[in-house]
């Protein structure tokens, strides 16, 4: 009975190892590599679209806060945007959270 148990266990482990090695080897064939590259390209494209969408949302939020929602105002010169007490359309900008 012990021999049957160990034989079955060895056969199962061998089958599993063969499956895993075959699957790993397939990943390094030209077809497997191209599949990975296509998947990576799709993920990067999706990431770029998400970044663009979030940037648009943030831009709308900032335009709202700054009173530029209609897009008609050109805004103040850059010099007014830097330093403590910087102002945009009469509003004082908050300093960064870390005190810089």
N, CA, C and O atoms as CSV, one atom per row, in Angstrom:
chain,resi,resn,atom,element,x,y,z
A,1,UNK,N,N,0.821,-1.195,0.000
A,1,UNK,CA,C,0.000,0.000,0.000
A,1,UNK,C,C,0.868,1.264,0.000
A,1,UNK,O,O,0.538,2.251,-0.658
A,2,UNK,N,N,1.974,1.225,0.740
A,2,UNK,CA,C,2.858,2.381,0.770
A,2,UNK,C,C,3.432,2.662,-0.613
A,2,UNK,O,O,3.514,3.814,-1.040
A,3,UNK,N,N,3.823,1.617,-1.296
A,3,UNK,CA,C,4.407,1.801,-2.614
A,3,UNK,C,C,3.411,2.435,-3.580
A,3,UNK,O,O,3.783,3.290,-4.384
A,4,UNK,N,N,2.181,2.030,-3.506
A,4,UNK,CA,C,1.135,2.608,-4.364
A,4,UNK,C,C,0.948,4.091,-4.052
A,4,UNK,O,O,0.801,4.907,-4.962
A,5,UNK,N,N,0.955,4.436,-2.770
A,5,UNK,CA,C,0.817,5.839,-2.361
A,5,UNK,C,C,1.956,6.674,-2.938
A,5,UNK,O,O,1.713,7.711,-3.554
A,6,UNK,N,N,3.206,6.227,-2.743
A,6,UNK,CA,C,4.353,6.997,-3.214
A,6,UNK,C,C,4.416,7.032,-4.738
A,6,UNK,O,O,4.825,8.038,-5.317
A,7,UNK,N,N,4.018,5.953,-5.384
A,7,UNK,CA,C,3.978,5.940,-6.851
A,7,UNK,C,C,2.974,6.972,-7.361
A,7,UNK,O,O,3.267,7.723,-8.291
A,8,UNK,N,N,1.801,7.005,-6.752
A,8,UNK,CA,C,0.754,7.952,-7.151
A,8,UNK,C,C,1.200,9.383,-6.875
A,8,UNK,O,O,0.999,10.272,-7.701
A,9,UNK,N,N,1.798,9.598,-5.723
A,9,UNK,CA,C,2.283,10.936,-5.381
A,9,UNK,C,C,3.361,11.379,-6.377
A,9,UNK,O,O,3.333,12.523,-6.831
A,10,UNK,N,N,4.288,10.521,-6.719
A,10,UNK,CA,C,5.350,10.838,-7.677
A,10,UNK,C,C,4.800,11.115,-9.062
A,10,UNK,O,O,5.250,12.037,-9.743
A,11,UNK,N,N,3.821,10.314,-9.480
A,11,UNK,CA,C,3.211,10.521,-10.800
A,11,UNK,C,C,2.484,11.859,-10.842
A,11,UNK,O,O,2.559,12.579,-11.838
A,12,UNK,N,N,1.786,12.189,-9.773
A,12,UNK,CA,C,1.070,13.471,-9.721
A,12,UNK,C,C,2.042,14.642,-9.727
A,12,UNK,O,O,1.829,15.622,-10.440
A,13,UNK,N,N,3.124,14.545,-8.925
A,13,UNK,CA,C,4.123,15.610,-8.889
A,13,UNK,C,C,4.809,15.748,-10.240
A,13,UNK,O,O,5.069,16.865,-10.689
A,14,UNK,N,N,5.099,14.651,-10.883
A,14,UNK,CA,C,5.718,14.696,-12.205
A,14,UNK,C,C,4.818,15.332,-13.243
A,14,UNK,O,O,5.278,16.111,-14.078
A,15,UNK,N,N,3.541,15.004,-13.193
A,15,UNK,CA,C,2.576,15.597,-14.132
A,15,UNK,C,C,2.468,17.104,-13.918
A,15,UNK,O,O,2.462,17.887,-14.868
A,16,UNK,N,N,2.384,17.487,-12.646
A,16,UNK,CA,C,2.281,18.918,-12.329
A,16,UNK,C,C,3.539,19.661,-12.781
A,16,UNK,O,O,3.440,20.741,-13.364
A,17,UNK,N,N,4.724,19.092,-12.517
A,17,UNK,CA,C,5.980,19.729,-12.911
A,17,UNK,C,C,6.073,19.828,-14.436
A,17,UNK,O,O,6.531,20.848,-14.952
A,18,UNK,N,N,5.661,18.819,-15.149
A,18,UNK,CA,C,5.684,18.850,-16.612
A,18,UNK,C,C,4.770,19.947,-17.136
A,18,UNK,O,O,5.132,20.671,-18.063
A,19,UNK,N,N,3.595,20.070,-16.551
A,19,UNK,CA,C,2.646,21.118,-16.946
A,19,UNK,C,C,3.250,22.504,-16.724
A,19,UNK,O,O,3.184,23.363,-17.603
A,20,UNK,N,N,3.835,22.716,-15.549
A,20,UNK,CA,C,4.406,24.026,-15.222
A,20,UNK,C,C,5.592,24.360,-16.127
A,20,UNK,O,O,5.713,25.495,-16.589
A,21,UNK,N,N,6.456,23.399,-16.382
A,21,UNK,CA,C,7.624,23.645,-17.231
A,21,UNK,C,C,7.184,23.933,-18.662
A,21,UNK,O,O,7.738,24.822,-19.309
A,22,UNK,N,N,6.208,23.204,-19.158
A,22,UNK,CA,C,5.700,23.438,-20.516
A,22,UNK,C,C,5.088,24.827,-20.618
A,22,UNK,O,O,5.309,25.540,-21.597
A,23,UNK,N,N,4.327,25.202,-19.614
A,23,UNK,CA,C,3.701,26.526,-19.604
A,23,UNK,C,C,4.765,27.629,-19.557
A,23,UNK,O,O,4.649,28.626,-20.270
A,24,UNK,N,N,5.797,27.459,-18.728
A,24,UNK,CA,C,6.886,28.422,-18.634
A,24,UNK,C,C,7.620,28.534,-19.969
A,24,UNK,O,O,7.914,29.638,-20.429
A,25,UNK,N,N,7.913,27.395,-20.588
A,25,UNK,CA,C,8.633,27.387,-21.858
A,25,UNK,C,C,7.814,28.054,-22.955
A,25,UNK,O,O,8.365,28.751,-23.807
A,26,UNK,N,N,6.508,27.844,-22.937
A,26,UNK,CA,C,5.647,28.483,-23.943
A,26,UNK,C,C,5.709,30.000,-23.828
A,26,UNK,O,O,5.611,30.705,-24.833
A,27,UNK,N,N,5.868,30.499,-22.622
A,27,UNK,CA,C,5.949,31.951,-22.414
A,27,UNK,C,C,7.161,32.571,-23.085
A,27,UNK,O,O,7.162,33.774,-23.347
A,28,UNK,N,N,8.187,31.791,-23.368
A,28,UNK,CA,C,9.402,32.320,-23.986
A,28,UNK,C,C,9.498,32.019,-25.474
A,28,UNK,O,O,10.529,32.289,-26.089
A,29,UNK,N,N,8.449,31.467,-26.061
A,29,UNK,CA,C,8.425,31.286,-27.508
A,29,UNK,C,C,8.060,32.616,-28.161
A,29,UNK,O,O,7.553,33.503,-27.475
A,30,UNK,N,N,8.299,32.786,-29.456
A,30,UNK,CA,C,7.931,34.045,-30.115
A,30,UNK,C,C,6.451,34.391,-29.930
A,30,UNK,O,O,6.105,35.551,-29.709
A,31,UNK,N,N,5.586,33.390,-30.021
A,31,UNK,CA,C,4.150,33.651,-29.852
A,31,UNK,C,C,3.853,34.097,-28.418
A,31,UNK,O,O,3.065,35.018,-28.204
A,32,UNK,N,N,4.481,33.448,-27.442
A,32,UNK,CA,C,4.265,33.823,-26.042
A,32,UNK,C,C,4.780,35.215,-25.732
A,32,UNK,O,O,4.129,35.980,-25.021
A,33,UNK,N,N,5.956,35.546,-26.267
A,33,UNK,CA,C,6.524,36.881,-26.048
A,33,UNK,C,C,5.683,37.962,-26.709
A,33,UNK,O,O,5.486,39.031,-26.131
A,34,UNK,N,N,5.183,37.698,-27.916
A,34,UNK,CA,C,4.350,38.697,-28.587
A,34,UNK,C,C,3.042,38.901,-27.832
A,34,UNK,O,O,2.526,40.016,-27.759
A,35,UNK,N,N,2.512,37.821,-27.273
A,35,UNK,CA,C,1.294,37.962,-26.462
A,35,UNK,C,C,1.522,38.839,-25.246
A,35,UNK,O,O,0.671,39.652,-24.884
A,36,UNK,N,N,2.688,38.666,-24.614
A,36,UNK,CA,C,3.014,39.518,-23.461
A,36,UNK,C,C,3.183,40.966,-23.874
A,36,UNK,O,O,2.732,41.874,-23.176
A,37,UNK,N,N,3.844,41.187,-25.025
A,37,UNK,CA,C,4.062,42.553,-25.496
A,37,UNK,C,C,2.737,43.237,-25.822
A,37,UNK,O,O,2.547,44.414,-25.516
A,38,UNK,N,N,1.831,42.501,-26.439
A,38,UNK,CA,C,0.518,43.064,-26.749
A,38,UNK,C,C,-0.219,43.407,-25.466
A,38,UNK,O,O,-0.846,44.462,-25.365
A,39,UNK,N,N,-0.143,42.515,-24.487
A,39,UNK,CA,C,-0.798,42.780,-23.202
A,39,UNK,C,C,-0.207,43.995,-22.517
A,39,UNK,O,O,-0.939,44.795,-21.934
A,40,UNK,N,N,1.109,44.143,-22.580
A,40,UNK,CA,C,1.767,45.300,-21.968
A,40,UNK,C,C,1.344,46.577,-22.679
A,40,UNK,O,O,1.065,47.586,-22.031
A,41,UNK,N,N,1.295,46.539,-24.010
A,41,UNK,CA,C,0.866,47.715,-24.765
A,41,UNK,C,C,-0.552,48.133,-24.411
A,41,UNK,O,O,-0.840,49.322,-24.274
A,42,UNK,N,N,-1.435,47.157,-24.262
A,42,UNK,CA,C,-2.818,47.469,-23.887
A,42,UNK,C,C,-2.886,48.093,-22.496
A,42,UNK,O,O,-3.622,49.054,-22.273
A,43,UNK,N,N,-2.113,47.540,-21.563
A,43,UNK,CA,C,-2.110,48.090,-20.204
A,43,UNK,C,C,-1.563,49.508,-20.177
A,43,UNK,O,O,-2.091,50.366,-19.470
A,44,UNK,N,N,-0.497,49.761,-20.951
A,44,UNK,CA,C,0.063,51.107,-21.005
A,44,UNK,C,C,-0.907,52.090,-21.645
A,44,UNK,O,O,-1.028,53.229,-21.195
A,45,UNK,N,N,-1.588,51.660,-22.680
A,45,UNK,CA,C,-2.572,52.521,-23.342
A,45,UNK,C,C,-3.706,52.867,-22.376
A,45,UNK,O,O,-4.137,54.018,-22.303
A,46,UNK,N,N,-4.182,51.873,-21.644
A,46,UNK,CA,C,-5.244,52.104,-20.669
A,46,UNK,C,C,-4.776,53.066,-19.585
A,46,UNK,O,O,-5.521,53.958,-19.178
A,47,UNK,N,N,-3.542,52.888,-19.119
A,47,UNK,CA,C,-2.978,53.761,-18.096
A,47,UNK,C,C,-2.904,55.198,-18.603
A,47,UNK,O,O,-3.255,56.127,-17.875
A,48,UNK,N,N,-2.455,55.392,-19.839
A,48,UNK,CA,C,-2.352,56.737,-20.408
A,48,UNK,C,C,-3.726,57.393,-20.515
A,48,UNK,O,O,-3.864,58.585,-20.242
A,49,UNK,N,N,-4.731,56.634,-20.906
A,49,UNK,CA,C,-6.092,57.180,-21.002
A,49,UNK,C,C,-6.590,57.596,-19.611
A,49,UNK,O,O,-7.202,58.654,-19.460
A,50,UNK,N,N,-6.328,56.767,-18.603
A,50,UNK,CA,C,-6.748,57.108,-17.244
A,50,UNK,C,C,-6.055,58.374,-16.757
A,50,UNK,O,O,-6.686,59.227,-16.133
A,51,UNK,N,N,-4.765,58.501,-17.038
A,51,UNK,CA,C,-4.020,59.698,-16.635
A,51,UNK,C,C,-4.601,60.934,-17.312
A,51,UNK,O,O,-4.806,61.957,-16.658
A,52,UNK,N,N,-4.870,60.854,-18.614
A,52,UNK,CA,C,-5.451,61.999,-19.322
A,52,UNK,C,C,-6.803,62.386,-18.752
A,52,UNK,O,O,-7.091,63.570,-18.580
A,53,UNK,N,N,-7.635,61.392,-18.458
A,53,UNK,CA,C,-8.957,61.690,-17.897
A,53,UNK,C,C,-8.844,62.353,-16.537
A,53,UNK,O,O,-9.546,63.325,-16.258
A,54,UNK,N,N,-7.965,61.836,-15.688
A,54,UNK,CA,C,-7.787,62.436,-14.362
A,54,UNK,C,C,-7.215,63.845,-14.472
A,54,UNK,O,O,-7.574,64.719,-13.683
A,55,UNK,N,N,-6.330,64.075,-15.439
A,55,UNK,CA,C,-5.774,65.413,-15.633
A,55,UNK,C,C,-6.871,66.389,-16.061
A,55,UNK,O,O,-6.896,67.537,-15.617
A,56,UNK,N,N,-7.769,65.931,-16.917
A,56,UNK,CA,C,-8.884,66.803,-17.330
A,56,UNK,C,C,-9.793,67.149,-16.160
A,56,UNK,O,O,-10.224,68.291,-16.001
A,57,UNK,N,N,-10.073,66.139,-15.346
A,57,UNK,CA,C,-10.923,66.378,-14.177
A,57,UNK,C,C,-10.250,67.375,-13.250
A,57,UNK,O,O,-10.896,68.301,-12.761
A,58,UNK,N,N,-8.952,67.195,-13.001
A,58,UNK,CA,C,-8.227,68.096,-12.109
A,58,UNK,C,C,-8.165,69.501,-12.689
A,58,UNK,O,O,-8.269,70.480,-11.949
A,59,UNK,N,N,-7.995,69.616,-14.013
A,59,UNK,CA,C,-7.957,70.927,-14.643
A,59,UNK,C,C,-9.290,71.653,-14.458
A,59,UNK,O,O,-9.314,72.854,-14.191
A,60,UNK,N,N,-10.382,70.933,-14.599
A,60,UNK,CA,C,-11.702,71.538,-14.393
A,60,UNK,C,C,-11.832,72.008,-12.940
A,60,UNK,O,O,-12.337,73.101,-12.684
A,61,UNK,N,N,-11.378,71.184,-11.992
A,61,UNK,CA,C,-11.427,71.583,-10.579
A,61,UNK,C,C,-10.616,72.843,-10.337
A,61,UNK,O,O,-11.080,73.762,-9.662
A,62,UNK,N,N,-9.411,72.892,-10.880
A,62,UNK,CA,C,-8.558,74.066,-10.685
A,62,UNK,C,C,-9.149,75.304,-11.341
A,62,UNK,O,O,-9.111,76.392,-10.767
A,63,UNK,N,N,-9.700,75.142,-12.550
A,63,UNK,CA,C,-10.332,76.293,-13.201
A,63,UNK,C,C,-11.517,76.801,-12.382
A,63,UNK,O,O,-11.763,78.006,-12.319
A,64,UNK,N,N,-12.244,75.886,-11.759
A,64,UNK,CA,C,-13.360,76.274,-10.900
A,64,UNK,C,C,-12.872,77.093,-9.711
A,64,UNK,O,O,-13.424,78.152,-9.411
A,65,UNK,N,N,-11.851,76.606,-9.043
A,65,UNK,CA,C,-11.320,77.287,-7.868
A,65,UNK,C,C,-10.753,78.649,-8.229
A,65,UNK,O,O,-10.901,79.606,-7.468
A,66,UNK,N,N,-10.110,78.744,-9.379
A,66,UNK,CA,C,-9.466,79.990,-9.783
A,66,UNK,C,C,-10.410,80.947,-10.498
A,66,UNK,O,O,-10.017,82.057,-10.859
A,67,UNK,N,N,-11.623,80.533,-10.700
A,67,UNK,CA,C,-12.591,81.395,-11.371
A,67,UNK,C,C,-12.378,81.462,-12.869
A,67,UNK,O,O,-12.754,82.451,-13.499
A,68,UNK,N,N,-11.792,80.449,-13.444
A,68,UNK,CA,C,-11.543,80.413,-14.888
A,68,UNK,C,C,-12.434,79.384,-15.565
A,68,UNK,O,O,-12.074,78.856,-16.618
A,69,UNK,N,N,-13.572,79.094,-14.989
A,69,UNK,CA,C,-14.431,78.026,-15.487
A,69,UNK,C,C,-14.862,78.246,-16.929
A,69,UNK,O,O,-15.001,77.286,-17.687
A,70,UNK,N,N,-15.078,79.517,-17.322
A,70,UNK,CA,C,-15.522,79.761,-18.695
A,70,UNK,C,C,-14.363,79.732,-19.685
A,70,UNK,O,O,-14.591,79.649,-20.892
A,71,UNK,N,N,-13.121,79.799,-19.199
A,71,UNK,CA,C,-11.956,79.729,-20.074
A,71,UNK,C,C,-11.657,81.021,-20.792
A,71,UNK,O,O,-10.743,81.055,-21.616
A,72,UNK,N,N,-12.400,82.108,-20.514
A,72,UNK,CA,C,-12.199,83.359,-21.242
A,72,UNK,C,C,-11.057,84.184,-20.665
A,72,UNK,O,O,-10.399,84.918,-21.403
A,73,UNK,N,N,-10.806,84.079,-19.359
A,73,UNK,CA,C,-9.749,84.880,-18.740
A,73,UNK,C,C,-8.392,84.243,-19.004
A,73,UNK,O,O,-8.243,83.022,-18.948
A,74,UNK,N,N,-7.411,85.082,-19.293
A,74,UNK,CA,C,-6.079,84.573,-19.596
A,74,UNK,C,C,-5.309,84.222,-18.334
A,74,UNK,O,O,-4.409,83.384,-18.389
A,75,UNK,N,N,-5.625,84.824,-17.217
A,75,UNK,CA,C,-4.919,84.547,-15.969
A,75,UNK,C,C,-3.778,85.523,-15.759
A,75,UNK,O,O,-3.391,86.248,-16.676
A,76,UNK,N,N,-3.244,85.539,-14.553
A,76,UNK,CA,C,-2.195,86.496,-14.208
A,76,UNK,C,C,-0.841,86.061,-14.777
A,76,UNK,O,O,-0.680,84.912,-15.188
A,77,UNK,N,N,0.119,86.966,-14.799
A,77,UNK,CA,C,1.459,86.581,-15.240
A,77,UNK,C,C,2.063,85.554,-14.280
A,77,UNK,O,O,1.647,85.455,-13.126
A,78,UNK,N,N,3.028,84.806,-14.757
A,78,UNK,CA,C,3.636,83.746,-13.954
A,78,UNK,C,C,4.257,84.268,-12.662
A,78,UNK,O,O,4.227,83.567,-11.650
A,79,UNK,N,N,4.810,85.459,-12.664
A,79,UNK,CA,C,5.490,85.992,-11.482
A,79,UNK,C,C,4.567,86.042,-10.276
A,79,UNK,O,O,5.032,85.919,-9.143
A,80,UNK,N,N,3.295,86.218,-10.490
A,80,UNK,CA,C,2.347,86.300,-9.384
A,80,UNK,C,C,2.035,84.932,-8.783
A,80,UNK,O,O,1.433,84.859,-7.711
A,81,UNK,N,N,2.428,83.857,-9.444
A,81,UNK,CA,C,2.079,82.521,-8.982
A,81,UNK,C,C,3.095,81.938,-8.009
A,81,UNK,O,O,2.836,80.890,-7.416
A,82,UNK,N,N,4.243,82.583,-7.827
A,82,UNK,CA,C,5.303,82.013,-7.006
A,82,UNK,C,C,5.521,82.821,-5.736
A,82,UNK,O,O,5.275,84.027,-5.699
A,83,UNK,N,N,5.985,82.141,-4.704
A,83,UNK,CA,C,6.355,82.807,-3.465
A,83,UNK,C,C,5.213,82.829,-2.473
A,83,UNK,O,O,4.071,82.520,-2.811
A,84,UNK,N,N,5.538,83.203,-1.225
A,84,UNK,CA,C,4.498,83.256,-0.195
A,84,UNK,C,C,3.503,84.371,-0.504
A,84,UNK,O,O,3.884,85.456,-0.945
A,85,UNK,N,N,2.273,84.099,-0.275
A,85,UNK,CA,C,1.224,85.088,-0.523
A,85,UNK,C,C,0.931,85.293,-1.987
A,85,UNK,O,O,0.383,86.328,-2.364
A,86,UNK,N,N,1.280,84.335,-2.825
A,86,UNK,CA,C,1.016,84.455,-4.257
A,86,UNK,C,C,-0.489,84.558,-4.475
A,86,UNK,O,O,-1.280,83.924,-3.778
A,87,UNK,N,N,-0.856,85.354,-5.437
A,87,UNK,CA,C,-2.276,85.603,-5.674
A,87,UNK,C,C,-2.666,85.266,-7.099
A,87,UNK,O,O,-1.897,85.445,-8.043
A,88,UNK,N,N,-3.881,84.775,-7.218
A,88,UNK,CA,C,-4.484,84.561,-8.526
A,88,UNK,C,C,-5.872,85.164,-8.458
A,88,UNK,O,O,-6.712,84.745,-7.662
A,89,UNK,N,N,-6.097,86.147,-9.298
A,89,UNK,CA,C,-7.383,86.857,-9.321
A,89,UNK,C,C,-7.800,87.305,-7.920
A,89,UNK,O,O,-8.963,87.175,-7.536
A,90,UNK,N,N,-6.853,87.826,-7.174
A,90,UNK,CA,C,-7.156,88.369,-5.857
A,90,UNK,C,C,-7.202,87.353,-4.735
A,90,UNK,O,O,-7.338,87.740,-3.574
A,91,UNK,N,N,-7.095,86.068,-5.036
A,91,UNK,CA,C,-7.127,85.036,-4.001
A,91,UNK,C,C,-5.706,84.615,-3.647
A,91,UNK,O,O,-4.886,84.382,-4.535
A,92,UNK,N,N,-5.416,84.518,-2.356
A,92,UNK,CA,C,-4.100,84.066,-1.920
A,92,UNK,C,C,-4.054,82.554,-2.020
A,92,UNK,O,O,-4.959,81.865,-1.549
A,93,UNK,N,N,-2.990,82.036,-2.641
A,93,UNK,CA,C,-2.820,80.601,-2.790
A,93,UNK,C,C,-2.326,80.014,-1.478
A,93,UNK,O,O,-1.539,80.642,-0.770
A,94,UNK,N,N,-2.782,78.817,-1.154
A,94,UNK,CA,C,-2.280,78.123,0.032
A,94,UNK,C,C,-0.849,77.700,-0.212
A,94,UNK,O,O,-0.458,77.366,-1.331
A,95,UNK,N,N,-0.063,77.720,0.879
A,95,UNK,CA,C,1.290,77.216,0.747
A,95,UNK,C,C,1.243,75.717,0.745
A,95,UNK,O,O,0.269,75.115,1.197
A,96,UNK,N,N,2.307,75.100,0.231
A,96,UNK,CA,C,2.367,73.637,0.197
A,96,UNK,C,C,2.263,73.061,1.604
A,96,UNK,O,O,2.574,73.738,2.584
A,97,UNK,N,N,1.838,71.852,1.696
A,97,UNK,CA,C,1.623,71.199,2.980
A,97,UNK,C,C,2.912,71.035,3.780
A,97,UNK,O,O,2.876,71.017,5.010
A,98,UNK,N,N,4.070,70.913,3.084
A,98,UNK,CA,C,5.320,70.712,3.804
A,98,UNK,C,C,5.995,72.022,4.167
A,98,UNK,O,O,7.118,72.008,4.672
A,99,UNK,N,N,5.356,73.138,3.929
A,99,UNK,CA,C,5.867,74.436,4.338
A,99,UNK,C,C,6.794,75.097,3.349
A,99,UNK,O,O,7.410,76.112,3.674
A,100,UNK,N,N,6.912,74.562,2.161
A,100,UNK,CA,C,7.794,75.178,1.156
A,100,UNK,C,C,7.006,76.064,0.251
A,100,UNK,O,O,7.568,76.672,-0.660
